[in-house]
């Protein structure tokens, strides 16, 4: 299997177990754990410094509202001898009204990473990247890295882009046309 195929290989049982272990939502409340709060209000409790089982992250990516307010974060962990693990950290209000941070993804539709940068540079070209690290590289290096990021010579990346990003881009364009924004 070449390096491109490895990225799209099915998750192993260990990887599935690690992903499921990352969610610390109360089990007795099932799927209904409350309301996801975005953007994070000023009176929110402090974010944790580390994950209870994985420790400190090797990287954090804050997702921000167009005006710059924090929505949620994605943390990367690199446990010794294991594959990298990505976990979202988001703020939730439980049934009692208390705010708490959970290792849980925000509900769909999820915001774009770098929305604040896009809002601040609305005339700049938009480059869709797979992953926050690639998006940061594109923003940092400018067009010199975009060819590397959007390299569709490998079929799985091309197919995944066509199946996920193209419909989103078409829908966004149609909505902006309907509002007269184009």
C-alpha positions in Angstrom: 0.0 0.0 0.0 1.5 3.4 -0.9 1.6 6.4 1.4 -1.6 7.9 0.0 -3.7 4.7 0.5 -2.5 4.4 4.1 -4.2 7.7 5.0 -7.6 6.4 3.8 -7.3 2.9 5.2 -10.1 1.8 7.6 -9.5 2.5 11.2 -8.1 -0.4 13.3 -9.9 -1.7 16.4 -7.4 0.2 18.6 -8.0 3.5 16.7 -11.8 3.0 17.1 -11.5 2.3 20.8 -9.2 5.4 21.3 -11.7 7.6 19.4 -14.6 6.4 21.5 -12.6 6.7 24.8 -12.2 10.4 24.0 -15.8 11.3 24.7 -16.3 11.9 28.4 -20.0 12.7 28.1 -22.1 11.2 30.9 -23.2 7.7 29.9 -26.5 7.8 31.8 -27.6 10.9 29.8 -27.2 9.1 26.6 -27.0 11.3 23.5 -28.9 14.1 25.2 -26.2 15.9 27.1 -27.4 19.4 26.7 -26.7 22.3 24.4 -23.5 23.1 22.6 -22.6 26.7 23.3 -20.9 28.7 20.5 -19.3 31.1 20.6 -17.8 30.6 24.0 -19.1 33.2 26.4 -16.9 35.4 28.6 -18.2 33.6 31.7 -17.2 30.1 30.5 -15.1 28.0 32.8 -11.4 27.7 32.0 -10.5 25.1 29.3 -8.7 22.1 30.7 -4.9 22.1 30.2 -4.8 18.4 29.3 -6.9 15.4 28.5 -7.5 13.1 31.5 -6.1 10.0 29.7 -3.9 11.4 26.9 -2.2 14.3 28.7 -1.1 17.5 27.1 -1.8 18.0 23.4 1.0 18.4 20.9 -1.1 21.0 19.0 -4.3 22.9 19.4 -6.4 24.4 16.6 -9.0 27.0 17.7 -12.1 27.4 15.5 -13.2 31.0 15.7 -16.3 32.9 14.7 -15.8 35.5 11.9 -15.4 38.2 14.5 -12.7 36.2 16.3 -14.6 34.7 19.2 -13.7 31.1 20.1 -16.2 28.4 19.0 -14.3 25.2 20.0 -10.9 23.6 19.6 -9.4 20.5 18.1 -6.5 19.0 20.0 -3.9 16.6 18.6 -2.3 14.0 20.9 0.7 11.8 20.0 0.7 9.0 22.5 4.0 7.0 22.6 3.9 3.9 20.4 0.4 4.8 19.0 -1.0 6.7 16.1 -1.9 10.4 16.4 -5.3 11.1 18.0 -7.5 14.2 17.2 -10.2 15.2 19.7 -12.6 18.2 19.6 -13.1 20.2 22.8 -16.3 22.1 23.0 -18.4 23.9 25.6 -21.8 22.4 26.6 -24.6 23.5 28.9 -26.1 20.6 30.8 -29.7 20.2 32.0 -28.9 22.1 35.3 -27.6 25.1 33.3 -23.9 24.5 34.2 -21.3 25.1 31.5 -18.6 22.4 31.0 -16.0 21.5 28.5 -16.5 18.1 26.8 -14.4 16.0 24.4 -17.2 16.1 22.0 -17.7 17.4 18.4 -20.0 20.3 17.8 -23.3 19.5 16.0 -23.5 19.8 12.2 -23.2 22.0 10.3 -19.7 22.6 11.6 -18.0 25.9 11.0 -15.0 26.3 8.7 -11.5 26.4 10.3 -10.0 29.8 9.7 -13.4 31.6 9.4 -11.9 34.6 11.3 -9.0 34.8 8.8 -11.4 34.5 5.9 -13.6 37.3 7.2 -10.5 39.5 7.8 -9.3 38.8 4.2 -12.5 38.5 2.2 -10.7 39.3 -1.1 -8.1 36.6 -0.7 -8.4 33.4 -2.7 -9.9 30.5 -0.7 -8.1 27.2 -0.6 -9.8 24.1 0.8 -7.4 21.9 2.7 -7.8 18.6 4.4 -7.0 19.3 8.1 -6.1 22.2 10.2 -2.4 21.7 9.9 -2.5 21.9 6.1 -4.7 25.0 6.3 -2.2 26.7 8.6 0.6 25.8 6.2 -1.3 27.3 3.3 -2.0 30.5 5.3 1.6 30.8 6.5 3.4 29.9 3.3 1.0 31.5 0.8 0.6 30.2 -2.7 3.9 28.3 -2.5 2.3 25.6 -0.4 -1.1 25.5 -2.1 0.2 23.2 -4.9 1.3 20.8 -2.2 -1.9 21.0 -0.3 -4.2 20.6 -3.3 -2.2 17.9 -5.0 -4.9 15.7 -6.5 -2.6 13.3 -8.3 -3.6 10.6 -5.9 -7.1 9.3 -6.7 -8.4 8.9 -3.1 -7.9 12.6 -2.3 -9.5 13.7 -5.5 -12.5 11.5 -4.9 -12.9 12.6 -1.3 -12.7 16.3 -2.4 -15.3 15.7 -5.1 -17.7 13.9 -2.6 -17.4 16.4 0.3 -16.2 19.8 -0.7 -17.7 20.2 -4.1 -21.4 19.9 -2.9 -20.7 22.3 0.0 -19.1 24.9 -2.3 -22.0 24.6 -4.8 -24.6 25.1 -2.0 -22.7 28.1 -0.6 -22.5 29.7 -4.1 -26.2 29.1 -4.7 -27.1 30.6 -1.3 -25.0 33.6 -2.0 -26.6 34.1 -5.4 -30.0 33.9 -3.8 -29.0 36.7 -1.4 -27.5 38.7 -4.3 -24.0 38.5 -2.8 -22.4 37.2 -6.1 
